[in-house]
């Protein structure tokens, strides 16, 4: 990858606020967040930025990952915004991180979770 390139990984709100029924998923997403922060340090000298986005709740696994019908009907209500996010609402974070305007942003995990979880 040439200098100025950007790597954007997808973590999850579950990396910081794991659901009890998605522990394997949450662990993998936490590893992606950590990997992104470490890789950013390795790639900085090459002029390559590395960040991650931690969306939620909206992904298909979060919706179908062992959820009961009762939980599905209430999916997303536990966020401060009171609803699940939509992919179009989260896409702008990826676009920003890929753009030249984000030239000094690296090693970050951006939360896009309606006010739930961290970062």
C-alpha distances in whole Angstrom, upper triangle without the diagonal:
4,7,8,6,9,10,13,15,19,22,25,28,30,28,30,33,33,36,38,38,34,34,31,29,29,28,25,24,25,23,20,21,21,18,16,18,17,14,14,15,13,10,12,12,9,9,8,11,12,15,18,20,24,26,29,32,31,29,31,31,32,35,36,35,39,40,44,45,46,43,41,44,43,39,37,41,40,37,39,38,40,38,35,32,30,27,27,28,25,23,23,21,18,18,19,16,13,15,15,19,17,15,17,17,15,17,19,21,23,26,27,30,33,34,34,32,30,28
4,6,6,9,11,15,18,21,24,28,30,32,30,32,35,36,38,41,41,37,36,34,32,32,31,28,27,27,26,22,23,23,20,18,19,19,15,15,16,14,11,12,12,8,8,7,11,13,16,19,22,25,28,31,34,33,31,33,34,35,37,39,38,42,43,46,48,49,45,44,46,45,41,39,43,42,39,40,39,42,40,37,33,32,29,28,29,26,24,23,22,19,18,19,16,14,14,14,17,16,14,16,17,16,18,20,22,24,27,28,31,34,35,35,34,31,29
4,5,9,11,15,18,22,24,27,30,32,29,31,34,35,38,41,41,37,36,35,32,32,31,28,27,27,25,22,22,22,20,17,18,18,15,13,14,13,9,9,9,6,4,5,9,12,15,18,21,25,27,31,33,33,32,34,34,35,38,39,39,42,43,47,48,49,45,44,46,45,41,39,42,41,38,39,38,41,39,36,33,32,29,28,29,26,23,23,21,19,18,17,15,13,13,12,15,14,11,13,14,13,16,18,21,22,26,27,31,33,34,34,33,30,27
4,7,10,13,16,20,22,25,28,30,28,29,32,34,36,39,39,36,35,34,31,31,30,28,26,26,25,22,21,22,20,17,17,18,15,13,15,14,11,10,11,9,6,5,7,11,13,16,19,23,25,28,31,30,29,32,33,33,36,38,37,41,41,45,46,46,43,41,43,42,39,36,39,38,35,36,35,38,36,33,30,29,26,25,25,23,20,19,18,15,15,14,12,10,9,8,11,10,7,10,11,11,14,16,19,20,23,24,28,30,31,32,30,28,25
4,7,10,13,17,20,23,25,27,25,27,30,31,34,37,36,33,33,31,28,28,28,25,23,24,22,19,19,20,17,14,16,17,13,12,14,14,10,10,12,9,7,5,6,9,11,14,17,20,22,26,28,28,26,29,29,30,33,34,34,38,38,42,43,44,40,39,41,40,36,34,37,36,33,34,33,36,34,31,28,27,23,23,24,21,18,18,16,13,13,13,10,8,9,9,12,11,9,12,12,11,14,15,17,18,22,22,26,28,29,30,29,26,24
4,6,10,13,16,19,22,24,22,24,27,27,30,33,33,29,29,27,25,24,24,22,19,20,19,16,15,17,15,11,13,14,11,10,13,13,10,10,13,11,9,6,5,6,8,10,13,17,18,22,25,24,23,26,26,27,29,31,30,34,35,38,39,40,37,35,37,36,32,30,33,33,30,31,30,32,30,28,24,23,20,20,20,17,15,15,13,10,11,11,7,6,8,9,12,9,9,11,10,9,11,12,14,14,18,19,22,25,26,26,25,22,20
4,7,10,13,16,19,21,19,21,24,24,27,30,30,26,26,24,21,21,21,18,16,17,16,12,12,14,12,9,11,12,9,9,12,12,10,11,14,12,11,7,6,5,6,8,11,14,16,20,23,22,20,23,23,24,26,28,27,31,32,35,37,38,34,33,35,34,30,28,32,31,28,29,29,31,29,26,23,22,19,20,20,16,15,15,13,10,12,12,9,8,11,13,15,12,12,13,11,9,10,11,12,13,16,18,21,24,25,25,23,21,19
4,7,10,13,16,18,16,18,21,21,24,27,27,23,23,22,19,18,19,16,13,15,14,10,10,13,11,8,11,13,11,10,14,15,13,14,17,16,14,11,8,6,5,5,7,11,13,16,19,18,17,20,20,20,23,25,24,28,28,32,33,34,30,29,31,30,26,25,28,27,24,26,25,27,25,22,19,19,15,17,17,13,12,13,10,7,10,11,7,7,11,14,15,12,13,14,11,10,10,10,9,10,13,14,17,20,21,21,20,18,16
4,6,10,13,15,13,15,18,18,20,23,23,19,19,18,15,15,15,12,10,11,11,7,8,11,9,7,10,12,11,11,15,15,14,16,19,18,17,13,11,8,6,4,6,9,11,14,17,16,15,17,17,18,20,22,21,24,25,29,30,31,28,27,29,28,24,23,26,25,23,25,24,26,24,21,18,18,15,17,17,13,13,14,12,9,13,13,11,11,15,17,18,15,17,17,14,12,11,10,9,10,12,13,16,19,20,19,18,16,15
4,7,10,11,11,13,15,15,17,20,20,16,17,16,12,12,13,11,8,10,11,7,8,11,11,9,12,15,14,14,18,19,18,19,23,22,21,17,14,11,9,5,5,6,8,11,13,13,11,14,13,14,17,18,17,21,22,25,27,28,24,23,25,24,21,19,22,22,20,22,21,23,21,17,15,15,12,15,15,11,11,14,11,9,13,14,12,13,17,20,20,17,19,19,16,14,13,12,9,10,10,11,13,16,18,17,15,14,13
4,7,8,7,10,12,12,14,17,17,14,14,13,10,9,10,8,5,7,8,6,6,9,10,9,11,14,14,15,18,19,19,20,24,23,22,19,16,13,10,6,6,5,7,9,12,13,11,14,13,12,16,18,16,19,20,24,25,26,22,22,24,23,19,18,21,19,18,20,20,21,20,16,15,16,14,17,16,13,14,16,13,12,16,17,14,16,19,22,22,19,21,21,17,15,13,11,8,9,9,10,11,15,16,14,12,11,11
4,5,5,8,9,9,11,14,15,11,12,12,9,7,10,9,6,8,10,9,8,12,13,13,14,17,18,18,21,22,22,24,27,27,26,22,19,16,13,9,7,4,5,6,8,10,9,12,11,10,13,15,14,17,17,20,22,22,19,18,21,19,16,14,17,16,14,17,17,18,16,13,12,14,13,16,15,12,14,16,13,14,17,18,16,18,21,24,24,21,23,23,19,18,16,13,10,10,8,9,9,12,13,11,9,10,10
4,5,6,6,8,9,13,14,12,12,14,11,8,11,12,8,9,12,12,10,13,16,15,16,19,20,20,23,25,25,26,29,29,28,25,22,18,15,11,9,5,6,5,7,10,10,13,12,10,13,16,14,17,16,20,21,21,17,17,19,17,14,12,15,12,11,14,15,15,14,12,12,14,14,17,15,13,15,17,14,16,19,19,18,21,23,26,25,22,25,24,20,19,17,14,10,10,7,8,7,10,10,8,6,7,8
4,5,5,4,6,10,11,8,9,10,8,5,8,9,7,8,11,11,11,13,16,16,17,19,21,21,24,25,26,27,31,31,30,27,24,20,17,13,12,8,9,8,9,11,11,13,11,9,12,14,12,14,14,18,20,20,16,16,19,17,14,13,16,13,13,16,17,17,16,14,14,16,17,20,18,16,18,20,18,18,22,22,21,23,26,29,28,25,28,27,23,21,19,16,13,13,11,12,10,13,13,10,8,9,11
4,6,6,9,12,13,10,9,10,8,5,6,8,5,4,8,9,8,10,12,13,14,16,17,18,20,22,23,24,28,28,27,24,21,17,15,11,11,8,10,10,12,14,13,16,14,12,16,17,15,17,18,21,24,24,20,20,23,21,18,16,19,17,16,18,20,20,19,17,17,19,18,21,20,17,19,21,18,18,22,22,20,22,25,28,27,24,26,24,21,19,16,14,11,12,10,13,12,15,15,12,9,9,10
4,6,10,12,14,12,11,13,12,8,9,11,9,7,11,12,10,11,14,15,15,17,19,20,21,24,25,25,29,29,28,26,22,19,16,13,12,9,11,11,12,15,15,18,16,14,17,20,17,19,19,22,24,24,20,21,23,21,18,16,18,15,14,16,18,19,19,17,17,20,20,22,20,18,20,21,18,19,23,22,21,24,26,28,27,24,26,25,21,19,16,14,11,12,10,12,11,14,13,10,6,6,8
4,7,9,12,11,10,13,11,8,10,13,11,10,14,14,13,15,18,18,18,21,23,23,25,27,28,29,32,33,32,29,26,22,19,16,14,11,12,10,11,14,15,17,15,12,15,17,15,17,16,19,21,20,17,18,20,17,15,13,15,12,12,14,16,17,17,15,16,19,20,23,20,18,21,23,20,21,25,25,23,26,29,31,30,27,29,28,24,23,20,17,14,14,12,13,11,13,12,8,6,8,10
4,6,8,7,6,9,9,5,8,11,10,9,13,14,13,15,18,19,19,21,23,24,26,28,29,30,33,34,33,30,27,23,20,17,16,12,13,11,11,14,14,16,13,11,14,15,13,14,14,17,20,19,15,17,20,17,15,14,16,13,14,17,19,18,18,16,17,20,20,24,22,20,23,24,22,23,26,26,25,27,30,33,32,29,31,30,26,25,22,19,16,17,14,15,13,16,15,12,9,11,13
4,5,5,6,10,9,7,10,13,12,12,16,17,17,19,21,22,23,25,26,27,30,31,32,33,37,37,36,33,30,26,23,20,18,14,14,12,11,13,13,14,11,9,12,13,10,11,10,13,16,16,12,14,17,15,12,13,14,12,14,17,19,17,17,15,17,19,20,24,22,21,23,26,24,24,28,28,27,29,32,35,34,31,34,33,29,28,25,23,19,19,16,17,14,16,16,13,11,14,16
4,6,6,10,10,9,11,14,14,14,17,19,19,21,23,24,25,27,28,30,32,33,34,36,39,39,39,36,33,29,26,23,21,18,18,15,14,17,16,17,13,11,14,14,11,10,11,13,16,16,13,15,18,16,15,16,17,15,17,20,22,20,20,18,21,23,24,27,26,24,27,29,27,28,31,32,31,33,36,39,38,35,37,36,32,31,28,26,22,23,20,21,18,20,20,16,14,17,19
4,6,9,9,9,12,14,14,15,18,19,20,22,23,25,26,28,29,31,33,34,35,37,40,40,39,36,33,29,27,23,22,18,18,15,14,16,15,14,11,10,12,11,8,7,8,11,14,15,12,13,17,16,14,16,18,16,18,22,23,21,20,18,20,22,23,26,26,24,27,29,27,28,31,32,31,33,36,39,38,35,38,37,33,32,29,27,23,24,21,21,19,21,21,18,17,19,21
4,6,5,6,9,10,11,12,14,15,16,18,20,21,23,24,25,27,29,30,31,33,36,36,36,32,30,26,23,20,18,15,15,13,13,14,12,12,9,8,11,10,7,8,10,13,16,17,14,15,18,17,15,16,18,17,18,21,22,21,20,17,19,20,20,24,24,21,24,26,25,24,28,29,28,29,33,35,35,32,34,34,30,28,25,24,20,21,19,19,17,20,20,17,15,17,19
4,5,5,6,9,10,10,12,14,15,16,18,20,21,22,24,26,28,29,30,32,35,35,35,31,29,25,23,20,19,16,16,15,15,17,15,16,12,11,15,14,11,11,13,16,20,20,17,18,22,20,18,18,21,19,20,23,24,23,22,20,21,23,23,27,26,23,25,28,26,25,29,30,28,30,33,36,36,32,34,33,30,27,24,23,20,21,19,20,18,21,21,18,15,17,19
4,6,5,6,9,10,11,13,15,16,16,19,20,21,22,24,26,27,28,30,33,33,33,30,28,24,22,19,19,16,17,16,16,18,15,15,12,12,15,15,11,12,15,18,21,22,19,20,23,23,20,20,23,21,22,25,27,26,24,22,22,23,23,26,26,23,25,28,25,25,28,29,27,29,32,35,35,32,33,33,29,27,24,23,20,21,20,21,20,23,23,20,18,19,20
4,5,5,6,9,10,11,13,14,15,17,19,20,21,23,25,26,26,28,32,31,31,27,25,21,19,16,15,13,13,13,13,14,12,12,9,9,13,12,9,12,14,17,20,21,18,18,21,21,17,18,21,19,20,23,24,23,21,18,19,20,19,23,22,20,21,24,22,21,25,26,24,25,29,32,32,29,31,30,27,24,22,20,17,18,17,18,16,20,21,17,16,16,18
4,5,5,6,9,10,11,12,14,15,17,19,20,21,23,25,25,27,30,30,30,27,24,20,18,15,14,11,12,12,12,14,12,14,11,10,14,14,11,14,15,18,21,22,18,18,22,20,17,17,20,18,18,21,22,22,20,18,18,20,19,23,22,19,21,23,21,21,24,25,23,25,28,31,31,27,29,28,25,23,20,18,15,16,15,16,15,18,18,15,12,13,14
4,5,5,6,9,10,11,12,14,16,17,18,20,22,23,24,26,29,29,29,26,24,20,18,15,15,13,15,15,16,18,16,17,14,14,17,18,14,16,18,21,24,25,21,22,25,24,21,21,23,21,21,24,25,25,24,21,22,23,22,26,25,22,23,26,23,22,26,26,24,26,29,31,31,28,29,28,25,22,19,18,15,17,17,18,18,21,21,18,15,15,16
4,5,5,6,9,10,10,12,15,15,16,18,20,21,22,24,27,27,27,23,21,18,16,13,14,12,14,15,16,17,15,16,13,14,17,17,14,17,19,23,25,26,23,23,26,25,22,21,24,23,22,25,26,26,25,21,21,22,21,24,23,20,21,24,21,20,24,25,22,23,27,29,30,26,28,27,23,21,18,17,15,17,16,18,18,21,22,19,16,16,17
4,5,5,6,9,10,11,13,14,15,17,19,20,21,22,26,26,25,22,19,15,13,10,10,8,11,12,13,14,12,14,12,12,16,17,14,17,19,22,25,25,22,21,25,23,20,19,22,20,19,22,23,23,22,19,18,19,18,21,20,17,18,20,18,17,21,21,19,20,24,26,26,23,25,24,20,18,15,14,11,13,13,14,14,18,18,16,13,13,13
4,5,5,6,9,10,11,13,14,16,17,19,20,22,25,25,25,22,19,15,13,11,11,9,12,13,15,17,16,18,15,15,19,20,17,20,21,24,27,27,23,24,27,25,22,20,23,21,20,22,23,24,23,20,20,21,20,23,22,19,20,22,19,18,22,22,20,22,25,27,27,23,25,23,20,17,14,13,10,13,13,15,15,19,18,16,13,11,12
4,5,5,6,8,10,10,12,14,16,16,18,20,23,23,23,20,18,14,13,11,13,12,15,16,18,20,18,20,17,17,21,22,19,22,23,27,29,30,26,26,30,28,25,24,27,24,23,26,27,28,26,24,23,24,22,25,24,21,22,23,20,19,23,23,20,21,25,27,27,23,24,23,20,17,14,14,12,15,15,18,18,22,22,19,16,15,14
4,5,5,6,9,10,10,12,14,15,16,18,21,21,21,17,15,11,10,8,10,10,13,15,17,18,16,18,16,17,20,21,19,22,23,27,29,30,26,26,29,28,24,23,26,24,23,25,26,27,25,22,21,21,19,22,21,18,18,20,17,16,19,20,16,18,21,23,24,20,21,21,17,14,12,12,10,13,14,16,17,21,21,19,16,14,14
4,5,5,6,9,10,11,13,15,15,17,20,20,20,17,14,10,8,6,8,8,12,14,16,18,17,19,18,17,21,23,20,23,24,28,30,30,26,26,29,27,24,22,25,23,21,23,24,25,24,21,20,21,19,22,20,17,18,19,15,15,18,18,15,17,20,22,22,18,20,18,15,12,9,8,6,10,11,14,15,18,18,17,14,11,10
4,5,5,6,9,10,11,13,14,16,19,20,20,17,15,11,10,9,12,12,15,18,20,22,20,23,21,20,24,25,23,26,27,30,33,33,29,29,32,30,27,25,28,25,24,26,27,28,27,25,24,25,23,25,24,20,21,22,19,18,21,21,17,19,22,24,24,20,21,19,16,13,9,10,9,13,14,17,18,22,21,19,16,14,12
4,5,5,6,8,10,11,12,14,17,17,18,15,13,10,10,9,12,13,17,19,22,23,21,23,21,22,25,26,24,27,28,32,34,35,31,31,34,32,29,27,30,28,26,28,29,31,29,26,25,25,23,25,25,21,21,22,19,17,21,20,17,18,21,23,23,20,20,19,16,12,9,11,11,14,16,19,20,24,24,22,19,17,15
4,5,5,6,9,10,10,12,15,15,15,12,10,6,6,6,10,11,15,18,21,21,20,22,21,21,25,26,25,28,29,32,34,35,31,31,33,32,28,26,29,27,25,27,27,29,28,25,23,23,21,23,22,18,18,19,16,14,17,17,13,14,18,19,20,16,16,15,12,9,6,8,8,11,14,16,19,22,22,21,18,16,14
4,6,5,7,9,10,11,14,15,15,13,10,7,7,8,12,13,17,20,22,24,22,25,24,24,27,29,27,30,31,34,36,37,33,33,35,33,30,27,30,28,26,27,28,30,29,26,25,25,23,25,24,20,20,21,17,16,19,18,14,16,19,19,20,16,16,14,11,8,4,6,8,11,14,17,19,23,22,21,18,15,13
4,5,5,7,9,10,13,14,15,13,11,9,10,11,15,16,20,23,25,26,25,28,26,26,30,31,29,32,33,36,39,39,35,35,38,36,33,31,33,31,29,30,31,33,32,30,28,29,26,28,27,23,24,24,20,19,22,21,17,18,21,21,22,18,18,16,14,10,7,10,12,15,18,21,23,26,25,24,21,18,16
4,5,5,6,8,11,11,12,10,9,7,9,11,15,17,20,23,26,26,25,27,26,26,30,31,29,32,33,37,39,40,36,36,38,37,33,31,34,32,30,32,32,34,33,30,28,28,26,27,26,23,22,23,19,18,20,19,15,16,19,19,20,17,16,15,13,9,8,11,12,16,19,21,24,27,27,26,23,20,18
4,5,5,6,9,10,10,8,6,5,7,10,14,16,20,23,26,26,25,28,27,27,31,32,31,34,35,38,40,41,37,36,39,37,33,31,34,32,30,31,31,33,32,30,27,27,25,26,25,22,21,21,17,16,18,17,13,14,16,16,17,14,13,12,10,6,5,8,11,14,17,20,23,26,25,25,23,19,17
4,6,5,8,10,10,10,9,8,11,13,17,19,23,26,29,30,28,31,30,30,34,35,33,36,37,41,43,43,40,39,42,40,36,34,37,35,32,33,34,36,35,33,30,31,29,30,29,25,25,24,21,20,22,20,16,17,19,19,20,16,15,13,12,8,7,11,14,17,20,23,26,29,28,27,25,21,19
4,6,7,8,10,9,10,9,12,15,19,21,24,28,30,31,29,32,31,31,35,36,34,37,38,42,44,45,41,41,43,42,38,36,39,37,35,36,36,39,37,35,32,32,30,31,30,27,26,26,23,21,23,22,18,18,20,20,21,18,16,15,14,11,10,14,16,19,23,25,28,31,30,30,27,24,22
4,6,5,7,5,7,7,11,14,18,21,24,27,30,30,29,31,31,31,34,36,34,37,39,42,44,45,41,40,43,41,38,36,39,37,34,35,36,38,37,34,31,31,28,29,28,25,24,24,21,19,20,19,15,15,17,16,18,15,13,13,12,9,10,13,16,19,22,24,27,30,30,30,28,24,22
4,5,5,6,6,8,11,15,18,21,24,28,31,31,30,33,32,33,36,38,36,39,40,44,46,46,42,42,44,42,39,36,39,37,34,35,35,38,37,34,32,32,29,29,29,25,24,23,20,19,20,18,15,15,16,15,16,14,11,10,10,8,9,13,16,18,22,24,27,30,30,30,28,24,22
4,5,8,10,12,15,19,22,25,28,32,34,35,34,36,36,36,39,41,39,43,44,47,49,50,46,45,48,46,42,40,43,41,38,39,39,42,41,38,35,35,32,33,32,29,28,27,24,22,23,21,18,18,19,17,19,16,13,13,14,12,13,16,20,22,26,28,31,34,33,34,31,28,25
4,6,9,11,15,18,22,25,28,31,34,34,33,35,35,36,38,40,39,42,43,47,48,49,46,45,47,45,42,40,43,41,38,39,39,42,40,37,35,34,31,31,31,28,26,26,23,21,21,20,17,16,17,16,18,16,13,13,14,12,14,17,20,22,26,28,31,34,34,34,32,29,26
4,7,10,13,17,20,23,26,30,32,32,31,34,34,34,37,39,38,41,42,46,47,48,44,43,45,44,40,38,41,39,36,37,37,39,38,35,32,32,29,29,28,25,24,23,20,18,18,17,14,13,14,12,14,12,9,10,11,10,13,15,18,20,24,26,29,32,32,32,30,27,25
4,7,10,14,17,20,23,26,29,29,28,30,30,31,34,35,34,38,39,42,44,44,41,40,42,40,37,35,38,36,34,34,34,37,35,32,29,29,26,26,26,22,21,20,18,15,16,15,12,11,12,12,14,11,9,10,10,8,11,13,16,18,21,23,26,29,29,30,28,25,22
4,7,10,13,17,19,23,26,26,25,28,28,28,31,33,32,35,36,40,41,41,38,37,39,37,34,31,34,33,30,31,31,33,32,29,26,26,23,23,23,19,18,17,15,13,14,12,9,9,11,11,12,9,8,8,7,5,7,10,12,14,17,19,23,25,25,26,24,21,19
4,7,11,14,17,20,23,23,22,25,24,25,28,29,28,32,32,36,38,38,34,34,36,34,31,28,31,30,27,28,28,31,29,26,24,24,21,22,21,18,17,17,13,12,13,13,9,10,12,13,14,11,11,11,8,5,6,8,9,12,15,17,20,23,23,23,21,18,16
4,7,10,13,17,19,20,19,22,22,22,25,27,26,29,30,33,35,35,31,30,33,31,27,25,28,26,24,25,25,27,26,23,20,21,18,19,18,14,14,14,11,9,12,11,7,9,12,14,14,10,11,11,8,6,5,5,6,8,11,13,16,19,19,19,18,15,13
4,7,10,13,16,16,15,19,18,18,21,23,22,25,26,29,31,31,27,27,29,27,24,21,24,23,20,22,22,24,22,20,17,18,15,17,16,12,12,13,10,9,12,12,9,11,14,16,16,13,15,14,11,9,8,6,5,6,9,11,13,17,17,17,15,13,11
4,6,10,12,13,13,16,16,16,18,21,20,23,23,27,28,28,25,24,26,24,20,18,21,20,17,19,18,20,19,16,13,14,12,14,12,9,10,11,7,7,11,11,9,12,14,17,17,14,16,16,13,12,11,8,5,5,6,7,10,13,14,14,13,11,10
4,7,10,11,11,14,14,13,16,18,17,20,20,24,25,25,21,21,23,21,17,15,18,17,14,16,16,18,16,14,12,13,12,14,13,9,12,13,10,11,14,14,13,15,18,21,20,17,20,19,16,15,13,10,6,6,5,6,7,11,12,11,9,8,8
4,6,7,8,12,12,11,13,16,16,19,18,21,22,22,19,18,20,18,14,12,15,14,12,14,14,15,13,10,8,10,9,12,10,7,10,12,10,11,14,15,14,16,19,22,21,19,22,22,18,18,16,13,10,8,6,5,5,9,10,10,10,10,10
3,5,7,10,10,8,10,13,13,16,15,18,19,19,15,14,16,14,11,8,12,11,9,12,12,12,10,7,7,9,10,13,11,9,12,14,13,14,17,18,18,20,22,26,25,22,25,25,22,21,20,17,13,11,8,7,5,8,10,8,9,11,12
4,6,9,10,7,8,11,12,14,13,15,16,16,12,11,13,11,8,6,10,9,8,12,11,11,8,5,6,9,10,13,12,11,14,16,15,16,19,20,20,22,25,28,27,25,28,28,24,24,23,19,16,14,11,9,6,8,10,9,10,12,14
4,7,8,6,7,10,11,14,13,16,16,16,13,11,13,12,9,8,12,12,11,14,13,12,9,6,6,6,8,11,11,10,12,15,15,16,18,20,20,22,24,28,27,25,28,29,25,25,24,21,17,15,13,10,9,10,13,12,14,16,17
4,5,5,6,9,10,13,13,16,16,18,15,12,15,15,11,11,15,15,15,18,17,16,13,9,9,9,8,12,13,11,13,16,16,15,18,20,20,21,24,28,27,25,28,29,25,24,23,21,17,16,14,12,11,13,16,15,15,17,18
4,5,5,6,8,11,11,14,15,16,14,11,14,15,12,13,16,17,17,21,19,18,15,11,12,11,11,15,16,14,16,19,19,19,21,24,23,24,27,31,31,29,31,32,29,28,26,24,21,20,18,16,15,17,19,18,18,20,21
4,5,5,5,8,9,13,14,16,13,12,15,16,12,13,17,17,17,21,21,19,17,13,14,14,14,18,18,16,18,21,21,20,23,25,24,25,28,32,32,30,32,32,29,27,26,24,20,20,18,17,15,18,20,17,17,19,21
4,6,5,8,8,12,13,14,11,10,13,12,9,10,13,13,14,17,17,16,13,10,12,13,13,17,17,15,18,21,20,20,23,25,24,25,28,32,31,29,32,32,28,27,25,23,19,18,16,14,12,15,17,14,14,17,18
4,6,8,7,10,10,12,9,7,10,10,7,9,13,13,14,18,17,15,12,10,12,12,13,17,17,16,19,22,21,22,24,26,26,27,30,34,33,31,34,34,31,30,28,26,22,21,18,16,14,16,18,16,17,19,21
4,6,6,9,10,12,10,8,12,13,10,13,16,17,18,22,21,19,16,14,15,15,16,20,20,20,21,25,24,24,27,29,29,30,33,36,36,34,37,37,33,32,30,28,25,24,21,20,18,19,22,19,20,22,24
4,6,9,11,13,11,10,14,14,12,14,17,17,18,22,22,20,18,15,17,17,18,22,22,20,22,26,25,24,28,29,29,30,33,36,36,34,36,36,33,31,29,27,23,23,21,20,18,20,22,19,18,21,23
4,7,10,12,10,10,13,14,13,15,17,17,19,23,23,21,19,17,19,20,21,25,25,24,26,29,28,28,31,33,32,33,37,40,40,37,40,40,36,34,32,30,26,26,24,23,20,22,24,20,20,23,25
4,7,8,6,6,10,10,9,12,14,14,17,20,21,18,16,15,17,19,20,23,23,23,25,28,27,28,31,32,32,33,36,40,39,37,40,40,36,35,32,30,26,26,23,21,19,20,21,19,19,22,24
4,5,5,6,9,10,10,14,15,15,18,22,22,19,17,16,20,21,23,26,26,25,28,31,30,31,34,35,35,37,40,43,42,40,43,43,39,38,36,33,30,29,26,24,21,22,24,21,22,25,27
4,5,5,6,9,10,13,14,16,18,22,21,18,16,16,19,20,22,25,25,25,28,31,31,31,34,36,36,37,40,43,43,41,44,44,40,40,38,35,31,30,27,25,22,22,24,22,23,27,29
4,5,5,7,9,12,12,13,17,19,19,16,15,15,19,20,23,26,25,26,29,31,31,32,35,36,36,38,40,44,43,41,44,44,40,40,38,35,31,30,26,24,21,21,22,20,22,25,28
4,5,5,6,9,10,11,14,17,17,14,13,12,16,18,20,23,22,23,26,28,27,29,31,33,33,35,37,40,39,37,40,40,37,36,34,31,27,26,22,21,17,18,19,17,18,22,24
4,5,5,9,10,12,14,17,17,14,12,11,14,15,18,21,20,21,23,26,26,27,29,31,31,33,35,39,38,36,39,39,36,35,34,31,27,25,22,20,17,17,19,17,19,22,25
4,6,9,9,12,14,17,16,12,11,11,15,16,19,21,21,22,25,27,27,28,31,32,33,35,37,40,39,37,41,41,37,37,36,33,29,27,24,21,18,18,20,18,20,24,26
4,6,6,8,11,13,13,9,8,9,13,15,19,21,20,20,24,26,26,27,30,31,31,33,35,39,37,36,39,39,35,35,34,30,27,25,21,19,16,15,17,15,17,21,23
4,6,8,9,13,12,9,7,7,10,12,15,18,17,17,20,23,22,24,26,27,28,30,32,35,34,32,36,36,32,32,30,27,23,21,18,16,13,12,15,13,15,18,21
4,5,6,9,8,6,4,4,8,11,14,16,14,15,18,20,20,21,24,25,25,27,29,33,31,29,33,33,29,29,28,24,21,19,15,13,9,9,11,10,12,15,18
4,5,8,8,4,5,7,11,14,17,19,17,18,21,22,22,24,27,27,28,30,32,35,33,32,35,35,31,32,30,27,23,21,17,15,12,10,11,10,13,17,19
4,7,8,6,8,9,12,15,18,20,18,18,22,23,22,24,27,27,27,30,32,35,33,31,34,33,30,30,28,25,21,19,16,14,11,9,10,8,10,14,17
4,5,5,6,8,10,13,16,18,15,15,19,20,19,21,24,23,24,27,29,31,29,27,31,30,27,27,25,22,19,16,13,11,7,6,6,5,9,12,14
4,5,8,10,11,15,18,19,16,16,20,20,19,22,24,24,25,28,29,31,29,27,31,30,27,27,26,23,20,17,13,12,9,6,5,7,10,13,15
4,6,8,9,12,15,16,13,14,18,18,18,21,23,22,23,26,27,30,28,27,30,30,27,28,27,23,20,17,14,11,9,5,7,9,12,15,16
4,7,10,13,16,17,15,16,20,20,20,23,25,25,26,29,30,33,31,30,33,33,30,30,29,26,23,20,16,14,11,8,9,10,14,17,19
4,7,9,13,14,12,14,17,18,19,21,23,24,25,27,28,32,30,29,32,32,29,29,29,25,22,19,16,13,10,8,11,11,14,17,19
4,7,10,12,10,11,14,16,16,18,20,21,22,24,26,29,28,27,30,30,27,27,26,23,19,17,14,11,8,7,11,10,13,16,17
4,7,8,7,7,11,12,13,15,17,18,19,21,22,26,25,23,27,27,24,24,24,21,17,14,12,8,7,7,11,11,14,15,16
4,5,5,7,9,11,12,14,15,17,18,20,21,25,24,23,26,27,24,25,25,22,19,16,14,10,10,10,14,15,17,18,19
4,5,5,6,9,10,11,12,15,16,17,19,22,22,21,24,25,22,23,23,20,17,15,13,10,11,12,16,16,18,19,19
4,5,5,7,10,10,11,13,15,16,17,21,20,20,23,25,22,23,24,21,19,16,15,11,13,13,17,18,20,20,20
4,6,7,8,10,11,12,14,16,17,20,19,18,22,23,20,22,22,19,17,13,12,9,10,10,13,15,17,18,17
4,5,6,7,9,11,12,13,15,19,18,16,20,21,18,18,19,16,13,10,9,6,9,10,13,14,15,15,15
4,5,5,6,9,10,11,13,16,16,15,18,20,17,18,19,16,14,12,12,10,12,14,17,18,19,18,17
4,5,5,6,9,10,10,14,13,12,16,18,15,17,18,16,14,11,12,10,13,14,16,18,19,18,17
4,5,5,6,9,10,13,12,11,14,15,12,13,15,12,11,8,9,8,12,13,15,16,17,15,14
4,5,5,6,9,12,12,10,13,15,12,13,14,12,11,9,11,10,14,16,18,19,19,17,16
4,6,5,6,10,10,10,13,15,13,14,16,15,14,12,14,13,17,18,20,22,22,20,19
4,5,5,8,7,6,10,12,10,12,14,13,13,11,13,13,17,18,19,21,21,19,17
4,6,8,8,5,8,10,8,9,11,10,11,9,13,13,17,19,20,21,20,18,16
4,7,8,7,9,11,10,11,13,13,14,13,16,16,20,22,23,24,24,21,19
4,5,6,7,11,10,12,15,15,16,15,18,18,21,23,24,26,26,23,21
4,5,5,9,10,12,16,16,18,17,20,21,24,26,27,28,28,25,23
4,6,8,9,12,16,15,17,16,19,19,23,24,24,26,26,24,21
4,6,5,8,12,11,13,13,16,17,21,22,22,24,23,21,18
4,6,8,12,12,15,15,19,20,24,26,26,27,26,23,20
4,6,10,11,14,14,18,20,23,25,25,26,25,21,19
4,7,7,10,11,14,16,20,22,21,22,21,18,15
4,6,9,11,14,17,20,22,22,23,21,17,15
4,7,10,13,16,19,22,21,21,18,15,12
4,6,10,13,15,18,17,17,15,12,9
4,6,10,12,15,14,14,12,9,7
4,6,9,12,12,12,11,9,7
4,6,9,8,9,8,6,5
4,6,8,8,9,9,9
4,5,5,7,8,9
4,6,9,10,12
4,7,8,10
4,7,9
4,7
3
